[in-house]
Amino acid sequence: MMGIHLFHVGTILLLILGIGTRFFSFLSGLPSEFEGMPIRRQWVFHLLGLLVAAQLVLAGAGVRAAYLGLFVTTLLYLLLVWRVLRRSERPSSLKTAVRIVAFMIPLSFLLCWIEPTQFLAWLHLLFIGCFGMMTYAVATRVTLAHGAYSTDLEIRSRSLWVFVTLLSLSAVTRMFYGVMDGPVKAHLLHAAAMFWLLAVGCWCYSFARRIIVPGNQVQAC
């Protein structure tokens, strides 16, 4: 139990929360208000991070209330540090994706608190809908920026919307696989895998070749 929470969950979650402080604003086209604050006011960043780590230890030790604490702490982190309630102009698939990422974090811990015996099912929301989607969201922007492509491509790309939809479906169906019984159970697992593969295929269709082939916006040094 403790190994799952501290290693498989904690390591990546704390990384996502940390880099998300900048990348949520970056991917949403918003100023990073938190980083502009005086250092003496940034204590909330470190305090909430330490609370998340401590509560993961308690959750791994079987303390049910720790999941409620993780729900509250991560929700406060998203509201106070990421500032997720800010609106972005020109909606895009990536802006929707990072908001799904943010939503999945406290939701997964709330469900773990409500029914802790099914924590593996609930944490698939975190693994797929948060960790997986954040990875591809960042990879999309990095591919465009470092490949000399216009970031307007992420707004015009229909395949990115399909990707976000399919990955969300993969997270939900994989979650239901863990909590349902009967003949439909195996089909849910197959559907989750299919949605995942289709999502990755959609992303690769639009962006894999751009990792290798540079665009036409190379700036002169």
C-alpha positions as CSV (number, residue, x, y, z in Angstrom):
1,M,0.0,0.0,0.0
2,M,2.6,2.6,1.1
3,G,4.8,1.8,-1.9
4,I,1.9,2.4,-4.3
5,H,1.0,5.8,-2.7
6,L,4.5,7.1,-2.2
7,F,6.2,5.9,-5.3
8,H,3.6,5.4,-8.0
9,V,1.4,8.2,-6.9
10,G,3.4,10.6,-4.9
11,T,6.5,11.0,-7.1
12,I,4.5,11.9,-10.2
13,L,1.8,13.8,-8.5
14,L,4.2,16.2,-6.7
15,L,6.0,16.6,-10.1
16,I,2.7,17.5,-11.8
17,L,1.7,19.9,-9.1
18,G,5.1,21.6,-9.2
19,I,5.5,22.0,-13.0
20,G,1.8,22.7,-13.3
21,T,2.3,25.9,-11.4
22,R,3.9,27.3,-14.6
23,F,2.5,25.0,-17.3
24,F,-1.1,25.6,-16.4
25,S,-0.6,29.3,-17.1
26,F,1.7,28.5,-20.0
27,L,-0.7,26.1,-21.8
28,S,-3.7,28.4,-21.0
29,G,-2.1,31.5,-22.4
30,L,-2.3,33.2,-19.0
31,P,0.3,35.1,-16.9
32,S,1.9,33.1,-14.2
33,E,0.6,35.1,-11.3
34,F,2.1,32.9,-8.6
35,E,5.7,33.2,-9.8
36,G,5.4,37.0,-9.7
37,M,4.5,37.0,-6.0
38,P,7.1,38.1,-3.4
39,I,9.1,35.1,-2.1
40,R,7.6,35.6,1.4
41,R,4.1,34.9,0.0
42,Q,5.2,31.7,-1.8
43,W,5.2,29.7,1.4
44,V,1.8,28.3,0.4
45,F,3.5,26.4,-2.5
46,H,5.9,24.6,-0.1
47,L,3.4,24.1,2.7
48,L,0.8,22.5,0.5
49,G,3.4,20.3,-1.2
50,L,4.6,19.0,2.2
51,L,1.0,18.4,3.3
52,V,0.4,16.3,0.1
53,A,3.5,14.2,0.8
54,A,2.5,13.7,4.5
55,Q,-1.0,12.7,3.6
56,L,0.1,10.2,1.0
57,V,2.1,8.5,3.8
58,L,-1.0,8.3,6.0
59,A,-3.1,7.1,3.1
60,G,-0.6,4.4,2.3
61,A,-0.7,3.4,6.0
62,G,-4.5,2.9,5.7
63,V,-5.7,6.2,7.3
64,R,-9.0,6.8,5.4
65,A,-9.2,10.5,6.5
66,A,-5.9,11.1,4.6
67,Y,-7.8,10.9,1.3
68,L,-10.2,13.6,2.5
69,G,-7.1,15.7,3.4
70,L,-5.6,15.1,0.0
71,F,-8.9,16.2,-1.6
72,V,-8.9,19.4,0.3
73,T,-5.2,20.1,0.0
74,T,-5.0,19.5,-3.7
75,L,-8.1,21.5,-4.3
76,L,-6.6,24.5,-2.3
77,Y,-3.4,24.0,-4.3
78,L,-5.3,24.3,-7.6
79,L,-7.3,27.3,-6.5
80,L,-4.5,29.2,-4.8
81,V,-1.4,28.3,-6.7
82,W,-2.5,27.1,-10.2
83,R,-5.4,29.6,-10.0
84,V,-7.6,27.3,-12.1
85,L,-10.7,29.5,-12.1
86,R,-9.1,32.1,-14.4
87,R,-10.6,32.1,-17.8
88,S,-8.6,32.0,-21.1
89,E,-9.4,33.7,-24.3
90,R,-9.6,31.7,-27.5
91,P,-10.5,28.2,-26.2
92,S,-8.4,25.3,-27.4
93,S,-8.1,21.6,-26.7
94,L,-4.9,22.1,-24.6
95,K,-6.7,24.6,-22.4
96,T,-9.5,22.1,-21.9
97,A,-7.0,19.3,-21.3
98,V,-5.1,21.1,-18.4
99,R,-8.4,21.9,-16.8
100,I,-9.4,18.2,-17.0
101,V,-6.0,17.4,-15.5
102,A,-6.7,19.8,-12.6
103,F,-10.2,18.4,-12.0
104,M,-9.0,14.8,-11.9
105,I,-6.6,15.3,-9.0
106,P,-9.1,16.2,-6.2
107,L,-11.8,14.0,-7.7
108,S,-9.8,10.9,-7.5
109,F,-8.9,11.5,-3.8
110,L,-12.5,12.3,-3.0
111,L,-13.7,9.0,-4.5
112,C,-10.9,7.2,-2.5
113,W,-12.2,8.8,0.7
114,I,-15.8,7.8,-0.1
115,E,-14.9,4.2,-1.0
116,P,-11.3,3.4,-0.1
117,T,-11.5,-0.3,-0.9
118,Q,-11.7,0.6,-4.6
119,F,-8.8,3.1,-4.5
120,L,-7.0,1.4,-7.5
121,A,-10.1,2.1,-9.6
122,W,-10.3,5.7,-8.6
123,L,-6.6,6.3,-9.0
124,H,-6.9,5.4,-12.7
125,L,-8.6,8.8,-13.1
126,L,-5.3,10.2,-11.8
127,F,-3.0,8.0,-13.8
128,I,-4.8,8.4,-17.2
129,G,-6.8,11.7,-16.9
130,C,-4.1,13.6,-15.0
131,F,-0.6,12.1,-15.5
132,G,-1.2,10.8,-19.1
133,M,-3.0,13.9,-20.3
134,M,-0.6,16.4,-18.8
135,T,2.3,14.5,-20.4
136,Y,0.8,14.8,-23.9
137,A,-0.4,18.4,-23.3
138,V,3.1,19.5,-22.4
139,A,4.6,17.4,-25.3
140,T,2.2,19.1,-27.7
141,R,3.3,22.6,-26.8
142,V,7.0,21.7,-26.6
143,T,6.9,20.0,-30.0
144,L,5.3,23.1,-31.6
145,A,7.6,25.6,-29.8
146,H,10.9,23.7,-30.4
147,G,9.9,22.5,-33.8
148,A,9.4,26.0,-35.2
149,Y,5.7,25.6,-35.6
150,S,3.0,28.1,-34.9
151,T,1.1,27.4,-31.6
152,D,-2.1,28.3,-33.5
153,L,-1.9,24.7,-34.7
154,E,-3.1,23.5,-31.3
155,I,-6.2,25.7,-31.7
156,R,-7.0,24.6,-35.3
157,S,-6.2,20.9,-34.7
158,R,-9.4,18.8,-34.6
159,S,-7.4,15.7,-33.8
160,L,-6.3,17.2,-30.5
161,W,-10.0,17.6,-29.5
162,V,-10.5,13.9,-30.4
163,F,-7.4,13.0,-28.4
164,V,-8.6,14.8,-25.3
165,T,-12.1,13.1,-25.6
166,L,-10.7,9.6,-26.2
167,L,-8.2,9.9,-23.3
168,S,-11.0,11.1,-21.0
169,L,-13.1,8.1,-22.1
170,S,-10.2,5.8,-21.4
171,A,-9.9,7.1,-17.8
172,V,-13.6,6.8,-17.1
173,T,-14.0,3.3,-18.6
174,R,-10.9,2.0,-16.8
175,M,-12.3,3.4,-13.6
176,F,-15.6,1.6,-14.1
177,Y,-13.8,-1.7,-14.9
178,G,-12.4,-1.6,-11.4
179,V,-15.8,-1.2,-9.6
180,M,-18.2,-3.2,-11.8
181,D,-18.9,-6.9,-12.0
182,G,-20.6,-9.2,-14.5
183,P,-20.0,-9.9,-18.2
184,V,-19.6,-6.2,-19.1
185,K,-16.4,-6.0,-16.9
186,A,-14.0,-7.4,-19.4
187,H,-15.5,-5.3,-22.2
188,L,-14.8,-2.1,-20.2
189,L,-11.1,-3.0,-19.9
190,H,-10.9,-3.7,-23.6
191,A,-12.7,-0.4,-24.3
192,A,-10.3,1.5,-22.0
193,A,-7.3,0.1,-23.9
194,M,-8.9,0.8,-27.2
195,F,-9.7,4.5,-26.3
196,W,-6.1,4.9,-25.1
197,L,-4.6,3.5,-28.3
198,L,-6.9,5.6,-30.4
199,A,-6.0,8.7,-28.4
200,V,-2.3,8.1,-28.8
201,G,-2.8,7.4,-32.5
202,C,-4.7,10.7,-33.0
203,W,-1.8,12.6,-31.3
204,C,0.8,10.8,-33.3
205,Y,-1.1,11.5,-36.5
206,S,-0.8,15.3,-36.0
207,F,2.4,15.7,-34.0
208,A,4.8,12.7,-34.2
209,R,6.3,13.8,-37.5
210,R,6.7,17.4,-36.3
211,I,9.1,16.0,-33.7
212,I,11.5,15.2,-36.5
213,V,10.5,17.6,-39.3
214,P,11.0,21.3,-38.4
215,G,8.5,24.0,-39.3
216,N,9.0,27.2,-41.2
217,Q,9.2,29.6,-38.3
218,V,12.9,29.2,-37.5
219,Q,14.1,32.5,-36.1
220,A,17.4,33.9,-37.1
221,C,20.0,34.1,-34.3
